[in-house]
Amino acid sequence: MRDYDAATAFLGEWGRFQRLVFFLLSASIIPNGFNGMSVVFLAGTPEHRCVVPRGANLSGEWRNASIPLELRDGQEVPSRCRRYRLAALANFSALGLRPGSDVELEALEQEPCLDGWEYSRDVYRSTIITEWNLVCDNDWKGPLSTSLFFVGVLLGSFISGQLSDKFGRKNVLFATLAMQTGFSFIQVFSTSWEMFSVLFVLVGMGQISNYVAAFVLGTEILGKSVRLLFSTLGVCIFYAFGYMLLPLFAFFLRDWRMLLLALTLPGLLCIPLWWIIPESPRWLISMGRFQEAEDIIRKAAKTNGITAPDVIFDPSELQDVNSQKQQTYTILDLLRTRNILTITIMSVLLWMIISVGYFGLSLDTPNLHGDVYVNCFLSAVIEVPAYIISWLLLRNLPRRYSMAAALFLGGCVLLFIQLVPSHLNVLSILLVMLGKFGITSAFSMVYVYTAELYPTVVRNMGVGASSMASRLGSILSPYFVYLGAYDRFLPYILMGSLTVLSGILTLFLPESYGMPLPDTIDQMLRVKGLEYRPPSSSTRESKEEEENPEIFKSTAF
């Protein structure tokens, strides 16, 4: 009996066909980078103040004094949401009284911005915030739009696996690419915040679904030696490249509709890939479509300049793991013993906290000192060395200490930001980027670490449950950023504290580096400090389960 890898070993590991699949699938991830973080500029909030109508019958002096001052970041600045009652100011102006000397401004009655707002055009020409006045009493709608995008990501990650298992990796990849591009295009013509937000949910569903489909397609086509490289550096660094393009687009296109249109159109470049990227032969075999799978492999052999054997897939010889009779496991098996229950709880907390930190810092770039476009670019650039370092750490050092070190680095520098003097703005930005570096490294490593902790029989479910927790963290992250409106350092204190706690939590996980992947629940590594109790007779095991080489199959950012 041969398995798929043995049947296709004649292709080699890194021929022209594999390089083509590697780079084209990685390139299909680039639009996810700039679409995933586009809300940073689409929902940017410029400086604003109440409109004082031209017909308010105010002298120039009273017009200039019509906005009260408020303390923000240690400085007195004009209020964003309040003005002095214009009827009273008009009376004072008509009487010839002067503000400050004849009338004490602090004692005057205030009112909300009844005539709308004036927005600064220094950074943004228009955003959804300025389009629909999502400020002051409506300022909760901005972070809600971002959270709804991540709700779409949550829904998409939940259904994308089932869709690709039923309809094929390639079909789902291109259908969801079309979904992301199509709904983004419709978003350009949104007539209300409600319409924009509903479409944002659908865009989020398409975005994560094509990411997962590309991820799975690559891991199933590429050989064992290239699979880890694709799963870590390939998709992650190309995602970061797309992220780097976002501030470049936004710098030249400062109107949100034009920016969104420019970010949508590159999706059309993926259309020609339909005729180049093949379907997964593994999936075709699992569906019993041996001839189609063999045709793809023969075409790959021709691309690599290799002569294929006369028979590649013989249904009577090929060992199809998916069709073997396997014991059924459910989500309840993640809670069956104290050991796996503890690992599940710790993994869920880890993924949620890391996701809050990663997306919170990414979405917070407009609030940093300095130029928002430069800060966003730095936030993207710092991800490249983070992914490279995490890949090197995964290859050479224990998982537990590598992840804990990355989390301690990210959390401690975030806590230190509040101690930086206000005039050292560059140092504050450097610390934020260093925090992003640590958390991004941990985010990259946690996929591999979690997959190694769970046994083969429930690995996909374990990583899937942890990934769902990550989506919940991303949904919460805009509100961590929102807290910065009340205290500039509060988001960093919360994210830093949680990240340090997650680093401590990591030290209690079992070490998986250099260990064989567990096949059954009883073979799982033990949680440090947890008394071992043998599983009950009701614990189901399957000694015939074979190690699943595709430990990354259910993971995605």
C-alpha positions in Angstrom: 0.0 0.0 0.0 1.4 3.4 -1.0 0.5 6.8 0.3 0.2 10.0 -1.7 3.7 11.2 -0.9 5.2 7.9 -2.0 3.1 7.9 -5.2 4.3 11.4 -6.2 7.9 11.2 -4.9 9.2 11.2 -8.5 8.2 14.8 -8.9 10.8 16.0 -6.5 10.4 18.7 -3.8 11.3 22.0 -5.5 10.8 21.7 -9.2 9.3 24.4 -11.4 5.8 23.2 -10.7 6.3 23.5 -6.9 7.9 26.9 -7.2 5.0 28.1 -9.4 2.4 26.9 -6.9 4.4 28.3 -3.9 4.7 31.8 -5.3 1.3 32.1 -7.0 -0.6 30.9 -3.9 1.5 33.2 -1.7 0.9 36.1 -4.1 -2.9 35.5 -3.8 -2.5 36.3 -0.1 -1.2 39.8 -0.8 -4.7 41.4 -1.2 -5.6 40.0 2.2 -2.8 42.1 3.7 -4.1 45.5 2.5 -7.8 44.6 2.7 -7.5 43.1 6.2 -6.1 46.4 7.7 -7.8 48.9 5.3 -10.2 50.0 8.1 -7.2 51.8 9.6 -7.6 54.5 6.9 -11.2 53.9 5.8 -12.4 54.6 9.3 -9.7 57.1 10.3 -11.0 59.8 12.7 -9.5 63.3 11.9 -9.4 66.2 14.2 -12.9 67.8 14.4 -14.8 70.5 16.2 -18.4 71.9 16.2 -19.5 73.9 13.2 -20.4 77.5 14.0 -22.8 78.6 11.3 -22.0 81.7 9.2 -25.4 83.2 10.2 -24.7 83.0 13.9 -24.3 86.8 14.2 -21.0 86.5 16.1 -18.1 88.9 16.0 -14.8 87.4 14.9 -13.6 87.5 18.5 -16.6 85.6 19.8 -16.5 83.1 16.8 -12.9 82.3 17.8 -13.9 81.8 21.4 -17.1 79.7 20.7 -15.4 76.3 21.2 -14.5 75.5 24.8 -11.1 74.1 25.7 -10.6 70.6 27.2 -7.6 68.7 28.6 -6.4 66.0 26.2 -3.0 64.2 26.5 -1.9 66.8 29.0 -2.7 69.7 26.7 -5.6 72.1 26.4 -7.2 71.8 23.0 -10.6 72.8 21.5 -13.4 70.4 22.4 -14.5 67.9 19.7 -18.1 67.5 20.8 -19.2 70.7 22.6 -19.6 74.4 21.9 -20.8 77.3 24.0 -24.5 78.0 23.5 -24.7 80.2 20.4 -27.8 82.1 21.5 -25.9 83.4 24.6 -22.8 84.2 22.6 -24.9 86.2 20.0 -26.3 88.3 22.9 -22.9 89.0 24.3 -21.6 89.9 20.8 -24.5 92.3 20.2 -23.9 94.0 23.5 -20.2 94.6 22.6 -18.9 92.5 25.4 -15.5 90.8 25.0 -14.8 87.1 25.8 -12.4 86.5 28.7 -12.3 90.1 30.0 -16.0 91.0 30.1 -17.5 87.5 30.2 -16.0 84.5 32.0 -16.1 81.7 29.4 -15.9 78.8 31.9 -19.2 79.8 33.4 -21.1 79.8 30.1 -23.6 77.0 29.2 -22.5 74.5 26.6 -24.4 72.6 24.0 -23.6 69.7 21.6 -22.7 70.1 17.9 -26.2 70.9 16.7 -25.0 72.0 13.2 -22.5 69.2 12.6 -18.7 69.2 12.6 -15.7 70.7 10.8 -13.1 68.1 10.0 -9.4 68.6 9.5 -8.2 67.7 6.0 -4.5 67.5 6.9 -4.5 63.7 7.0 -7.7 62.4 5.4 -9.8 64.0 2.7 -12.7 61.8 3.7 -13.4 58.7 5.7 -16.5 56.8 6.7 -16.3 58.8 9.9 -16.5 62.1 8.2 -19.1 60.8 5.6 -21.6 59.8 8.2 -20.5 61.9 11.2 -19.5 58.8 13.4 -18.1 61.0 16.2 -19.1 62.1 19.7 -22.4 60.3 20.5 -21.9 58.1 17.5 -18.2 57.4 18.0 -19.0 53.7 18.9 -20.0 53.0 15.3 -16.4 53.3 14.1 -15.0 50.4 16.2 -18.2 48.5 15.6 -17.6 48.5 11.9 -14.2 47.0 12.5 -15.6 44.4 14.9 -18.3 43.5 12.3 -15.5 42.8 9.7 -13.9 40.4 12.2 -17.4 38.9 12.9 -17.3 38.1 9.1 -13.9 36.6 9.5 -15.2 34.4 12.4 -18.1 33.2 10.2 -15.9 32.6 7.2 -13.3 30.6 9.2 -16.2 28.5 10.6 -17.6 27.5 7.2 -14.6 27.7 4.8 -13.2 24.3 5.9 -16.5 22.6 5.3 -17.0 24.3 1.9 -13.5 23.4 0.6 -13.9 19.8 1.8 -17.2 19.5 -0.1 -16.6 21.6 -3.3 -12.8 21.6 -3.6 -9.9 23.9 -2.5 -9.6 25.6 -5.9 -13.3 26.3 -6.4 -13.6 27.8 -2.9 -10.4 29.8 -3.3 -11.6 31.6 -6.5 -15.3 31.8 -5.4 -14.3 33.6 -2.2 -11.7 35.8 -4.0 -14.6 36.9 -6.2 -16.8 37.4 -3.1 -14.2 39.6 -1.4 -13.6 41.6 -4.6 -17.3 41.9 -5.5 -18.6 43.0 -2.1 -15.6 45.4 -1.7 -16.6 47.0 -5.0 -20.2 47.4 -3.9 -19.0 48.9 -0.7 -17.5 51.8 -2.7 -21.1 52.9 -3.4 -22.4 52.6 0.1 -25.1 55.1 0.9 -25.2 54.6 4.7 -23.1 53.3 7.6 -25.5 50.4 8.0 -25.0 49.3 4.3 -21.2 49.7 4.6 -21.1 47.6 7.8 -23.3 44.7 6.4 -21.1 44.5 3.3 -18.0 44.6 5.6 -19.2 41.4 7.2 -19.4 39.7 3.8 -16.0 41.0 2.8 -14.5 39.5 6.0 -16.1 36.2 5.3 -14.6 36.1 1.8 -11.2 37.3 3.0 -10.5 34.6 5.5 -12.1 31.9 3.3 -9.8 32.5 0.4 -6.8 32.7 2.8 -7.7 29.3 4.3 -8.4 27.8 0.9 -5.0 29.0 -0.4 -3.3 27.8 2.8 -4.8 24.3 2.6 -4.2 24.0 -1.2 -0.5 24.8 -0.7 0.0 22.4 2.1 -1.6 19.6 0.2 0.2 20.1 -3.1 3.7 20.9 -1.8 6.0 18.2 -0.4 7.0 17.7 3.3 10.2 19.7 3.2 8.5 22.8 1.5 5.2 22.6 3.5 6.6 24.2 6.7 8.3 27.0 4.7 5.0 27.7 2.9 2.9 27.5 6.1 5.1 30.0 8.0 7.2 32.2 5.8 5.3 31.9 2.5 1.8 33.1 3.3 2.9 35.2 6.3 5.5 37.3 4.6 3.3 37.8 1.5 0.5 38.9 3.8 3.0 41.4 5.3 3.9 42.7 1.8 0.3 43.4 1.2 0.1 45.2 4.5 3.0 47.3 3.5 1.2 48.4 0.3 -1.8 49.7 2.3 -0.2 53.0 3.5 1.3 53.6 0.0 -2.2 53.4 -1.5 -3.7 55.5 1.3 -1.0 58.2 1.1 -1.9 59.0 -2.5 -5.7 58.3 -2.3 -7.0 60.1 0.7 -10.7 59.8 -0.2 -12.1 56.6 1.3 -14.1 55.6 -1.7 -11.2 56.0 -4.1 -8.9 54.2 -1.7 -11.4 51.3 -1.3 -11.7 51.1 -5.1 -7.9 51.0 -5.6 -7.7 48.2 -2.9 -10.4 46.2 -4.6 -9.2 46.2 -8.2 -6.0 44.1 -7.6 -8.3 41.2 -6.9 -9.0 41.1 -10.6 -5.4 40.2 -11.2 -6.1 36.8 -9.6 -8.4 35.8 -12.5 -5.7 34.4 -14.8 -4.5 32.2 -11.9 -7.6 30.0 -12.4 -5.9 28.5 -15.5 -2.5 28.0 -13.7 -3.2 26.9 -10.1 -4.4 23.3 -10.1 -6.9 21.6 -7.8 -5.5 19.6 -4.9 -4.8 16.0 -6.1 -5.2 14.8 -2.5 -8.7 16.2 -2.4 -9.5 14.7 -5.8 -8.3 11.3 -4.6 -10.4 11.6 -1.4 -13.4 12.2 -3.8 -12.5 9.1 -5.8 -11.5 11.2 -8.9 -8.3 9.4 -9.6 -8.0 10.2 -13.3 -8.3 14.0 -12.7 -5.6 13.8 -9.9 -3.3 11.8 -12.2 -3.7 14.3 -15.0 -2.6 17.1 -12.7 0.4 15.1 -11.6 1.4 14.3 -15.2 1.1 18.0 -16.1 3.3 18.8 -13.1 5.9 16.2 -14.2 6.0 17.8 -17.6 6.5 21.2 -16.1 9.4 19.8 -14.0 10.9 18.1 -17.1 10.3 14.6 -15.5 8.9 11.5 -17.2 6.0 10.2 -15.1 5.5 6.5 -14.6 2.8 4.7 -16.6 0.6 4.3 -13.6 0.7 7.0 -10.8 -2.5 6.4 -8.8 -3.8 2.8 -8.7 -7.0 2.8 -6.6 -6.2 -0.8 -5.6 -2.8 0.2 -4.2 -3.2 3.8 -3.1 -3.7 4.1 0.7 -6.4 6.8 1.1 -6.3 7.7 4.8 -9.5 9.7 4.4 -11.5 6.7 3.3 -10.3 4.4 6.0 -12.7 3.5 8.8 -11.8 5.9 11.6 -13.2 6.3 15.1 -15.4 9.4 15.3 -14.4 12.2 17.7 -16.3 15.2 18.8 -15.5 18.6 20.4 -16.3 17.0 23.7 -13.1 14.9 23.4 -11.2 18.2 24.0 -12.6 18.2 27.5 -12.5 14.5 28.3 -9.4 14.3 30.6 -7.9 16.9 33.0 -4.8 17.1 30.8 -6.5 17.8 27.5 -9.0 20.1 29.2 -6.2 22.1 30.8 -4.4 22.4 27.4 -7.6 23.4 25.7 -8.4 26.2 28.2 -4.8 27.5 28.1 -4.7 27.4 24.3 -8.0 29.3 24.0 -6.8 32.0 26.4 -3.4 32.2 24.6 -4.9 32.6 21.2 -7.5 35.2 22.3 -4.9 37.4 24.1 -2.3 37.2 21.3 -5.0 38.1 18.8 -6.1 41.1 20.9 -2.5 42.3 21.1 -1.8 41.8 17.4 -4.9 43.4 16.0 -5.1 46.0 18.7 -1.6 47.3 17.9 -2.2 47.2 14.2 -5.5 49.2 14.5 -3.9 51.7 16.9 -1.3 53.1 14.4 -3.4 56.2 13.6 -3.2 57.2 17.3 0.6 57.1 17.5 2.6 60.2 17.4 4.0 61.2 14.0 2.8 60.5 10.5 0.0 57.8 10.3 1.2 56.5 7.0 4.8 56.0 8.2 3.6 54.4 11.4 1.3 52.0 9.4 4.2 51.1 7.1 6.5 50.4 10.1 3.8 48.3 11.7 3.8 46.2 8.5 7.6 46.1 8.0 8.2 44.8 11.5 6.2 41.7 10.8 8.8 40.4 8.3 11.7 40.0 10.8 9.1 38.7 13.3 8.1 35.9 11.0 11.7 35.1 10.1 12.8 35.0 13.7 9.8 32.8 14.7 10.7 30.4 11.9 14.3 30.1 13.1 13.1 29.7 16.7 10.7 26.9 15.7 13.5 25.1 13.8 16.2 25.3 16.6 14.8 26.0 20.1 12.1 24.7 22.5 8.6 26.0 21.8 7.7 26.9 25.3 10.6 29.2 26.1 10.6 30.7 22.6 7.0 31.7 22.8 7.2 32.9 26.4 10.3 35.1 25.5 8.4 36.7 22.6 5.3 37.3 24.8 7.4 38.8 27.6 9.2 41.0 25.2 5.9 42.2 23.6 4.1 42.7 26.9 6.9 44.4 28.9 7.7 47.1 26.3 4.0 47.9 26.1 3.9 48.4 29.8 7.0 50.6 29.7 5.5 53.0 27.1 3.6 55.0 29.9 7.0 55.8 31.5 8.4 57.4 28.4 8.5 61.3 28.7 6.0 63.0 26.4 8.7 64.7 24.3 10.4 61.4 23.4 7.8 60.5 20.7 10.2 58.5 18.6 11.0 56.2 21.6 7.3 55.6 22.1 6.8 54.6 18.5 9.9 52.3 18.7 8.5 50.6 21.8 5.1 50.0 20.1 6.9 48.5 17.1 9.0 46.3 19.4 5.8 45.2 21.2 4.3 44.4 17.8 7.4 42.4 16.9 7.1 40.2 20.0 3.4 39.6 19.7 3.6 38.9 15.9 6.4 36.4 16.6 4.3 34.7 19.2 1.2 34.7 16.8 3.3 32.9 14.2 4.6 30.3 16.6 1.4 29.5 18.4 0.0 27.8 15.3 2.7 25.2 15.2 2.9 24.8 19.0 -0.8 24.2 19.4 -0.8 21.7 16.5 2.0 19.8 18.1 0.3 19.6 21.5 -2.9 18.0 20.3 -3.1 14.3 19.2 -3.8 13.3 15.6 -7.4 12.2 16.5 -8.5 15.7 17.6 -5.7 17.9 16.2 -7.9 19.7 13.7 -10.6 20.3 16.2 -8.1 21.5 18.8 -6.5 24.0 16.5 -9.9 25.0 15.1 -11.2 25.8 18.6 -8.2 27.8 19.4 -8.5 29.6 16.1 -12.1 30.5 16.9 -10.9 32.0 20.1 -8.5 34.1 18.1 -11.4 35.5 16.1 -13.1 36.5 19.3 -10.0 38.3 20.3 -9.9 40.2 17.0 -13.6 41.2 17.5 -12.7 42.7 20.9 -9.5 44.4 19.7 -11.1 47.6 18.3 -12.6 48.3 21.7 -9.2 48.1 23.4 -8.1 50.8 20.9 -11.3 52.7 21.6 -10.3 53.0 25.3 -7.5 55.2 24.2 -10.1 58.0 23.9 -10.4 58.0 27.7 -6.7 57.4 28.6 -4.0 57.3 26.0 -2.0 54.6 27.8 -4.9 52.4 28.9 -4.9 50.2 25.8 -1.1 49.6 26.2 -1.5 48.8 29.9 -4.3 46.3 29.3 -2.7 44.6 26.3 0.8 44.6 27.9 -0.6 43.1 31.2 -2.5 40.4 29.3 0.4 39.6 27.1 2.8 39.2 30.1 0.2 36.9 31.8 0.0 34.8 28.6 3.8 34.5 28.6 3.6 33.2 32.2 0.8 30.8 31.2 2.9 29.5 28.3 5.6 28.3 30.8 3.1 25.7 32.2 2.4 24.1 28.8 4.3 20.9 28.0 7.3 21.1 25.7 6.8 19.6 22.2 10.1 20.4 20.6 11.8 17.2 19.3 8.9 15.1 20.5 7.0 12.8 18.2 3.5 14.0 17.4 0.9 12.3 19.7 -1.6 10.0 17.9 -4.0 9.4 20.8 -5.3 11.4 23.7 -3.4 9.1 26.1 -0.1 9.9 24.3 -0.4 13.6 24.9 2.4 15.4 26.7 1.5 16.3 30.3 0.8 19.8 31.5 3.6 20.9 33.9 2.5 20.6 37.5 -0.8 18.7 36.7 -1.2 15.5 38.5 -1.7 12.7 36.0 -4.8 10.5 36.2 -5.1 7.7 33.7 -8.0 8.2 31.3 -11.2 6.3 32.1 -12.2 3.3 30.1 -14.7 5.5 28.2 -11.8 7.5 26.7 -11.7 6.5 23.1 -8.4 5.8 21.4 -7.5 4.7 17.9 -4.0 3.0 17.7 -4.5 2.6 14.0 -4.6 6.3 13.5 -1.7 7.4 11.4 0.3 10.6 12.0 -1.2 13.4 10.0 1.6 15.3 8.2 -0.7 18.3 7.5 -0.7 19.7 11.0 -1.2 23.2 9.7 -4.2 22.3 7.6 -6.8 24.0 9.9 -4.8 27.0 10.8 -5.0 30.5 9.4 -4.5 34.1 10.5 
